[in-house]
Amino acid sequence: MKRLIERSRSVGEVLRWVTQNPSKVSASHYPIALHKLGQLLQQQGQAAVNGESRGPGQMLEQPEFQTLCQAIISGCSKFDNFSIVNCLYAAAALGLPGESPLVRVLEDESRSRLGRFNQKDVSMVFSSEANNKALEAIFSSQLFYENRQERFIRSMAEWLPRKAENLTPYTMALIAKYVARHRLREPRLLDTIANFLLKRGEQLDSKVIQKLVFPFSRMNYRPSNHSELFPKLEAILEQKAGSSPLATVNILMSMFQLSHFPQSVLHQVFSPAFITNVMSSPYALIVRRYLSLLDAAVELEFRDYSGPRLDPRYRVLMFEHALTADEANRKYSYKGLVAEALRQLVGEECYRQDEVLPPGYCTDFLLWINRSGTVLPLSRVPAASKAPPAHTTTSPAAISLRSSVLALTSDLQDFTPVVLSVNDKWHYCQNSDILVGSRAMRDRHLRLLGYCLVQVSW
């Protein structure tokens, strides 16, 4: 039967073989028949059924095609995963409308089996289903979300720009979440999200905007429309800053990581009214952490800013220990090998591991080295230098982060604080040598603070 279908020269011939020999047709023959129909329609430009010229839409009305569809609908619950996926893929390639009974039944059956599909099956299903309901189901699938589908991502980059305007903000946010999780620096996908945000930003609340903006900073990527998008986001934040303080500071952090500093919004988030609102909320501490890092970034990178700053009473370290991702992946990190090498080369008394430096950046290794390459033992480093203090809480903005580091190094004469940074694969965008946005901003800030950075890449 497979050979007979594949050798067919017309749509009518395919339909006759399949519908007139039901006892000889198995589940695997149906996707072959649908694929063959698609090939013939593409070759002929239009279907020839019963001697009449008909397109895919009209073919749905033909008795033979209805019989074929009904056979698939009736038996698909008993099909194996491969046949289900290939039937759906072939139906999509054939151009059948999403509301047709065949496509609806195949989509429902596919969604019910997502937990049992392998990665290739899921990718094929996803590329066949391009409506909001189907995309939401796929991206909500734990199997798909936890695994990187590179083959599908390349395909999605082709068709998503054409379909984006028909997607809901919720669906686009799910796509953005997936792209960010897997650090997929695919410009076409990111620019599609940016265009969606530019067109619909005013209609979205801050929490949705936060989800759509995050992939840009995560992938350290300025969208091609950033000259339009960033001012638009600033205007939106000016209006909605107080409605969701946590979302607001998250959006600001994303923009700061991309070296964009919205001055008018900073005036709002550092205002007494905003701070008072935050302090009475259940997420007060996390917002204080973000505001403290934003304040430090203003001092280091936005020197022309002359507006209000964060009250010193509210300044805290952004992080007090290693990041969760670094802790979770510690057994996969090269940090242990580097630590052993340092132990043998300079001795444990000459370096510190996992040191947290103001404004709250965890460093892999901290050493003090002079120009001749001599490493200073920690016993000779002044106590204040061993544990650099966070922002002072006694003199408002009088002592800058930079001057604090300079003061710490004044007693060490020619010795320079060196941060040895072990960049593991999760610190980079996927298949790229570009650091993720948070890591890149950390490195910028440490250099501006006077630390010498030495990068060790995986």
C-alpha positions as CSV (number, residue, x, y, z in Angstrom):
1,M,0.0,0.0,0.0
2,K,2.8,2.4,0.8
3,R,4.4,1.9,-2.7
4,L,1.0,2.3,-4.4
5,I,0.3,5.6,-2.6
6,E,3.8,7.0,-3.2
7,R,3.6,6.1,-7.0
8,S,0.2,7.7,-7.4
9,R,0.1,10.5,-10.1
10,S,-3.0,12.3,-9.1
11,V,-5.0,13.3,-6.0
12,G,-7.9,11.1,-7.2
13,E,-5.6,8.0,-7.4
14,V,-4.3,8.5,-3.9
15,L,-7.8,8.8,-2.5
16,R,-9.0,5.7,-4.3
17,W,-6.2,3.5,-3.0
18,V,-6.8,4.6,0.6
19,T,-10.6,4.7,0.7
20,Q,-11.3,1.6,-1.4
21,N,-9.0,-0.7,0.5
22,P,-9.6,0.0,4.2
23,S,-8.5,-3.5,5.3
24,K,-5.1,-2.9,3.8
25,V,-4.6,0.5,5.3
26,S,-2.7,0.9,8.6
27,A,-2.1,3.9,10.8
28,S,1.3,4.5,9.2
29,H,-0.3,4.8,5.7
30,Y,-2.5,7.8,6.6
31,P,0.3,10.4,7.0
32,I,1.9,9.0,3.8
33,A,-1.3,9.6,2.0
34,L,-1.7,13.2,3.3
35,H,1.9,14.0,2.5
36,K,1.4,12.6,-1.0
37,L,-1.7,14.8,-1.5
38,G,0.3,17.8,-0.4
39,Q,3.1,17.0,-2.9
40,L,0.6,16.5,-5.8
41,L,-1.3,19.8,-5.0
42,Q,2.0,21.6,-4.9
43,Q,3.2,20.1,-8.2
44,Q,-0.1,20.7,-10.0
45,G,-0.9,24.1,-8.5
46,Q,-4.4,22.9,-7.9
47,A,-6.2,19.6,-7.2
48,A,-7.9,17.7,-10.0
49,V,-10.7,15.7,-8.4
50,N,-13.4,14.1,-10.6
51,G,-12.0,16.1,-13.5
52,E,-12.6,19.5,-11.9
53,S,-10.0,22.0,-10.8
54,R,-10.1,22.3,-7.0
55,G,-7.9,23.7,-4.3
56,P,-7.2,22.3,-0.8
57,G,-10.2,24.0,0.7
58,Q,-12.6,22.6,-1.9
59,M,-11.0,19.1,-1.6
60,L,-12.5,19.0,1.9
61,E,-16.0,18.7,0.3
62,Q,-15.1,15.6,-1.8
63,P,-16.6,12.3,-0.6
64,E,-13.3,10.4,-0.9
65,F,-11.4,13.0,1.1
66,Q,-14.2,13.0,3.7
67,T,-13.9,9.2,4.0
68,L,-10.1,9.5,4.5
69,C,-10.5,12.2,7.2
70,Q,-13.2,10.2,9.0
71,A,-11.0,7.1,9.0
72,I,-8.2,9.1,10.7
73,I,-10.6,10.7,13.1
74,S,-12.1,7.4,14.1
75,G,-8.8,5.6,14.6
76,C,-6.4,8.2,15.8
77,S,-6.8,7.4,19.5
78,K,-5.2,4.0,18.6
79,F,-2.4,5.4,16.5
80,D,1.1,5.4,17.7
81,N,2.8,8.8,18.5
82,F,4.7,8.8,15.2
83,S,1.6,8.4,13.1
84,I,-0.3,11.1,15.1
85,V,2.5,13.6,14.8
86,N,3.1,13.0,11.1
87,C,-0.7,13.2,10.3
88,L,-0.8,16.6,12.0
89,Y,2.3,17.8,10.3
90,A,1.0,16.6,6.9
91,A,-2.4,18.2,7.5
92,A,-0.7,21.5,8.2
93,A,1.6,21.2,5.2
94,L,-1.5,20.4,3.1
95,G,-3.0,23.7,4.1
96,L,-6.1,22.4,5.9
97,P,-7.8,25.1,8.0
98,G,-7.4,24.9,11.8
99,E,-11.1,24.7,12.3
100,S,-11.5,21.5,10.2
101,P,-12.6,18.4,12.2
102,L,-9.5,16.5,11.2
103,V,-7.0,19.1,12.4
104,R,-9.0,19.7,15.7
105,V,-9.1,16.0,16.5
106,L,-5.4,15.6,15.8
107,E,-4.5,18.7,17.8
108,D,-6.5,17.4,20.8
109,E,-5.0,14.0,20.6
110,S,-1.5,15.5,20.3
111,R,-2.0,17.7,23.4
112,S,-3.2,14.8,25.4
113,R,0.0,12.9,24.6
114,L,2.5,15.7,25.1
115,G,4.0,14.1,28.2
116,R,4.8,11.0,26.2
117,F,6.2,12.6,23.1
118,N,9.9,12.8,22.5
119,Q,11.6,16.1,21.6
120,K,11.4,15.5,17.8
121,D,7.7,14.7,18.1
122,V,7.0,17.9,20.1
123,S,8.9,20.0,17.6
124,M,6.9,18.7,14.7
125,V,3.6,19.2,16.6
126,F,4.6,22.7,17.5
127,S,5.5,23.7,14.0
128,S,2.1,22.3,12.8
129,E,0.0,24.2,15.4
130,A,0.3,28.0,15.0
131,N,-2.8,29.2,16.8
132,N,-2.9,30.7,20.3
133,K,-4.5,27.7,22.0
134,A,-2.1,25.3,20.5
135,L,1.0,27.4,21.2
136,E,-0.1,27.9,24.8
137,A,-0.5,24.2,25.3
138,I,2.9,23.4,23.8
139,F,4.8,26.1,25.8
140,S,3.0,25.1,29.0
141,S,4.2,21.5,28.4
142,Q,6.9,20.7,31.0
143,L,8.6,18.4,28.4
144,F,8.9,21.2,25.9
145,Y,9.8,23.9,28.4
146,E,12.6,22.0,30.0
147,N,14.3,20.9,26.7
148,R,15.9,23.1,24.1
149,Q,14.3,22.5,20.7
150,E,17.0,24.0,18.4
151,R,15.5,22.5,15.2
152,F,12.1,24.0,16.0
153,I,13.6,27.4,17.0
154,R,15.2,27.8,13.6
155,S,11.9,27.0,12.0
156,M,9.9,29.3,14.4
157,A,12.3,32.2,13.5
158,E,11.0,31.9,10.0
159,W,7.2,31.8,10.6
160,L,6.7,33.7,13.9
161,P,7.2,37.2,12.4
162,R,4.3,36.5,10.0
163,K,2.0,35.2,12.7
164,A,2.9,37.4,15.7
165,E,0.2,40.0,15.3
166,N,-2.5,37.2,15.7
167,L,-1.0,36.0,19.0
168,T,-2.2,37.1,22.4
169,P,0.1,38.8,24.9
170,Y,-0.1,35.7,27.1
171,T,1.1,33.5,24.3
172,M,4.0,35.8,23.4
173,A,5.0,36.0,27.0
174,L,5.3,32.2,27.1
175,I,7.5,32.3,24.0
176,A,9.6,35.0,25.6
177,K,9.9,32.9,28.8
178,Y,11.1,29.9,26.8
179,V,13.6,31.9,24.8
180,A,15.0,33.4,28.0
181,R,15.2,30.1,29.8
182,H,17.3,28.5,27.1
183,R,19.4,31.6,26.4
184,L,18.4,31.6,22.7
185,R,20.0,34.6,21.1
186,E,18.0,34.4,17.9
187,P,17.7,37.9,16.5
188,R,14.6,37.2,14.4
189,L,12.7,35.9,17.5
190,L,13.9,38.7,19.7
191,D,13.0,41.4,17.1
192,T,9.6,39.8,16.7
193,I,9.0,40.1,20.5
194,A,10.3,43.7,20.3
195,N,7.9,44.6,17.5
196,F,5.0,43.1,19.3
197,L,5.9,45.1,22.4
198,L,6.2,48.3,20.4
199,K,2.8,47.9,18.8
200,R,0.9,46.7,21.9
201,G,2.9,48.1,24.8
202,E,0.4,50.7,25.8
203,Q,-2.4,48.1,26.2
204,L,-0.3,45.8,28.4
205,D,0.2,45.9,32.2
206,S,3.6,46.1,33.7
207,K,3.8,42.5,34.6
208,V,3.4,41.4,31.0
209,I,5.8,44.0,29.7
210,Q,8.4,42.7,32.2
211,K,8.1,39.2,30.8
212,L,8.5,40.5,27.2
213,V,11.5,42.7,28.0
214,F,13.4,40.2,30.0
215,P,14.8,38.1,27.0
216,F,16.5,41.3,25.7
217,S,18.6,41.8,28.8
218,R,19.0,38.0,29.4
219,M,20.6,37.7,25.9
220,N,22.4,41.0,26.1
221,Y,20.6,42.0,22.9
222,R,19.4,45.4,21.8
223,P,16.5,44.9,19.5
224,S,16.8,46.5,16.0
225,N,13.9,48.9,16.9
226,H,15.4,49.9,20.3
227,S,15.5,53.6,19.3
228,E,11.7,53.5,19.1
229,L,11.0,50.8,21.7
230,F,13.1,52.2,24.6
231,P,11.5,55.7,24.6
232,K,8.1,54.0,24.3
233,L,8.8,51.8,27.4
234,E,10.0,54.9,29.3
235,A,6.7,56.7,28.6
236,I,4.7,53.6,29.6
237,L,6.7,53.2,32.8
238,E,6.2,56.9,33.7
239,Q,2.4,56.2,33.7
240,K,2.4,52.8,35.4
241,A,5.5,52.8,37.7
242,G,3.4,52.7,40.9
243,S,0.9,50.1,39.8
244,S,3.4,47.2,40.1
245,P,6.7,48.3,41.7
246,L,8.4,44.9,41.4
247,A,7.6,44.8,37.7
248,T,8.8,48.3,37.2
249,V,12.2,47.7,38.8
250,N,12.6,44.5,36.8
251,I,12.0,46.4,33.6
252,L,14.5,49.1,34.7
253,M,17.1,46.4,35.5
254,S,16.7,45.0,32.0
255,M,17.2,48.4,30.5
256,F,20.2,49.1,32.7
257,Q,21.8,45.8,31.7
258,L,21.6,47.1,28.1
259,S,23.2,50.4,29.1
260,H,20.0,52.4,28.7
261,F,19.2,54.7,31.6
262,P,15.6,56.2,31.6
263,Q,16.1,59.4,33.7
264,S,12.5,60.3,34.1
265,V,11.6,56.9,35.5
266,L,14.5,57.0,37.9
267,H,13.1,60.2,39.3
268,Q,9.9,58.2,40.1
269,V,11.4,55.1,41.6
270,F,13.8,57.0,43.8
271,S,11.0,59.3,45.0
272,P,9.8,59.2,48.7
273,A,6.3,58.2,47.5
274,F,7.5,55.2,45.5
275,I,9.8,54.1,48.4
276,T,7.0,54.4,50.9
277,N,4.7,52.3,48.8
278,V,7.4,49.7,48.4
279,M,8.3,49.5,52.0
280,S,4.7,48.6,53.0
281,S,4.5,45.7,50.4
282,P,5.3,42.0,50.9
283,Y,8.1,42.2,48.3
284,A,9.9,45.1,50.0
285,L,13.2,43.4,50.4
286,I,13.6,42.2,46.8
287,V,12.6,45.7,45.5
288,R,15.2,47.2,47.9
289,R,17.8,44.9,46.5
290,Y,17.0,45.9,42.9
291,L,16.9,49.6,43.8
292,S,20.2,49.4,45.6
293,L,21.8,47.9,42.5
294,L,20.1,50.4,40.2
295,D,21.5,53.2,42.5
296,A,25.0,51.8,42.3
297,A,24.7,51.5,38.5
298,V,23.6,55.2,38.3
299,E,26.7,56.2,40.2
300,L,29.0,54.1,38.1
301,E,27.6,54.4,34.6
302,F,25.2,57.4,34.5
303,R,27.4,60.1,35.8
304,D,25.3,62.9,34.3
305,Y,22.2,62.0,36.3
306,S,21.3,64.7,38.8
307,G,18.0,63.5,40.1
308,P,17.1,61.9,43.4
309,R,19.0,58.8,44.6
310,L,18.1,56.0,46.9
311,D,18.1,57.0,50.6
312,P,21.1,55.3,52.2
313,R,18.8,53.8,54.9
314,Y,17.4,51.5,52.3
315,R,20.6,50.3,50.6
316,V,21.4,46.6,50.9
317,L,23.6,44.2,49.0
318,M,21.9,42.8,45.8
319,F,23.2,39.3,46.6
320,E,24.7,38.0,49.8
321,H,26.0,34.7,48.3
322,A,26.5,32.9,45.0
323,L,23.6,33.0,42.6
324,T,21.1,30.1,42.6
325,A,22.1,29.0,39.1
326,D,25.7,28.9,40.1
327,E,25.0,26.9,43.2
328,A,22.7,24.5,41.4
329,N,25.3,23.9,38.6
330,R,28.3,23.8,40.9
331,K,29.1,20.2,40.2
332,Y,29.2,21.0,36.4
333,S,31.4,24.1,36.9
334,Y,35.1,24.4,36.2
335,K,35.4,26.4,39.3
336,G,36.6,23.4,41.4
337,L,39.4,22.8,38.9
338,V,40.5,26.4,39.0
339,A,40.4,26.4,42.8
340,E,42.6,23.4,42.9
341,A,45.0,25.0,40.5
342,L,45.2,28.2,42.6
343,R,45.7,26.1,45.7
344,Q,48.7,24.5,44.2
345,L,50.1,27.7,42.5
346,V,49.7,30.3,45.2
347,G,48.4,28.5,48.3
348,E,45.0,28.8,50.0
349,E,46.2,31.7,52.1
350,C,46.5,33.9,48.9
351,Y,43.0,33.9,47.5
352,R,39.3,34.1,48.6
353,Q,36.6,32.1,46.9
354,D,32.9,33.2,46.5
355,E,33.6,36.7,47.9
356,V,30.7,39.1,47.7
357,L,31.7,42.6,46.7
358,P,29.6,45.8,46.9
359,P,27.1,46.4,45.5
360,G,26.4,42.7,45.9
361,Y,28.3,40.8,43.2
362,C,29.6,37.4,44.0
363,T,33.1,36.8,42.6
364,D,34.7,33.4,41.9
365,F,38.2,34.2,43.2
366,L,39.7,37.4,44.6
367,L,43.5,38.0,44.8
368,W,45.8,40.9,45.4
369,I,48.7,41.0,42.8
370,N,51.4,43.6,42.1
371,R,52.9,44.4,38.7
372,S,55.7,41.9,39.1
373,G,53.1,39.1,39.6
374,T,53.6,38.7,43.3
375,V,50.4,37.5,45.1
376,L,49.8,39.1,48.5
377,P,48.9,36.6,51.3
378,L,45.6,37.4,53.0
379,S,47.3,37.8,56.3
380,R,49.0,40.9,55.0
381,V,45.8,42.4,53.5
382,P,44.2,45.0,55.9
383,A,41.0,43.7,57.6
384,A,38.9,46.4,55.9
385,S,40.2,45.1,52.5
386,K,39.3,41.5,53.3
387,A,35.7,42.3,53.6
388,P,34.9,45.5,51.6
389,P,31.9,47.2,53.2
390,A,28.6,47.8,51.4
391,H,27.2,51.3,51.0
392,T,27.7,53.4,54.1
393,T,24.6,54.2,56.0
394,T,25.9,57.4,57.7
395,S,26.8,59.9,55.0
396,P,24.2,60.2,52.2
397,A,26.0,59.8,48.8
398,A,29.2,61.3,50.2
399,I,31.3,58.2,49.7
400,S,31.0,56.6,46.3
401,L,31.5,53.0,45.5
402,R,34.6,53.8,43.5
403,S,36.2,55.9,46.2
404,S,35.5,53.2,48.7
405,V,37.5,50.7,46.7
406,L,40.3,53.3,46.2
407,A,40.4,53.9,50.0
408,L,40.7,50.1,50.6
409,T,43.6,49.8,48.2
410,S,45.5,52.8,49.5
411,D,47.2,50.8,52.2
412,L,48.2,48.1,49.7
413,Q,50.6,50.3,47.7
414,D,51.3,48.6,44.3
415,F,48.9,45.7,44.8
416,T,45.8,45.5,42.6
417,P,42.6,43.6,43.5
418,V,42.1,40.9,40.8
419,V,38.9,39.1,40.2
420,L,39.4,35.7,38.6
421,S,36.1,35.0,36.9
422,V,35.2,31.4,35.8
423,N,32.6,31.8,33.0
424,D,30.8,28.5,32.7
425,K,28.5,27.7,29.7
426,W,25.3,29.0,31.5
427,H,27.0,32.4,31.7
428,Y,26.8,32.7,27.9
429,C,24.0,32.9,25.4
430,Q,23.4,29.5,23.8
431,N,26.0,28.6,21.1
432,S,27.6,32.0,21.5
433,D,30.6,33.8,23.2
434,I,28.3,36.6,24.3
435,L,27.8,36.8,28.1
436,V,24.2,37.1,29.4
437,G,23.2,40.6,30.4
438,S,23.5,40.3,34.2
439,R,27.0,38.8,33.9
440,A,28.1,41.5,31.4
441,M,26.8,44.3,33.7
442,R,28.6,42.7,36.7
443,D,31.9,42.7,34.8
444,R,31.4,46.4,33.7
445,H,30.7,47.5,37.2
446,L,33.7,45.6,38.8
447,R,36.0,47.2,36.3
448,L,34.6,50.6,37.0
449,L,35.2,49.9,40.7
450,G,38.9,49.4,40.1
451,Y,39.1,45.6,40.0
452,C,41.1,43.9,37.3
453,L,39.1,41.1,35.7
454,V,40.7,37.9,34.4
455,Q,38.3,35.8,32.5
456,V,38.5,32.0,32.4
457,S,36.0,30.6,29.8
458,W,34.7,27.1,29.7
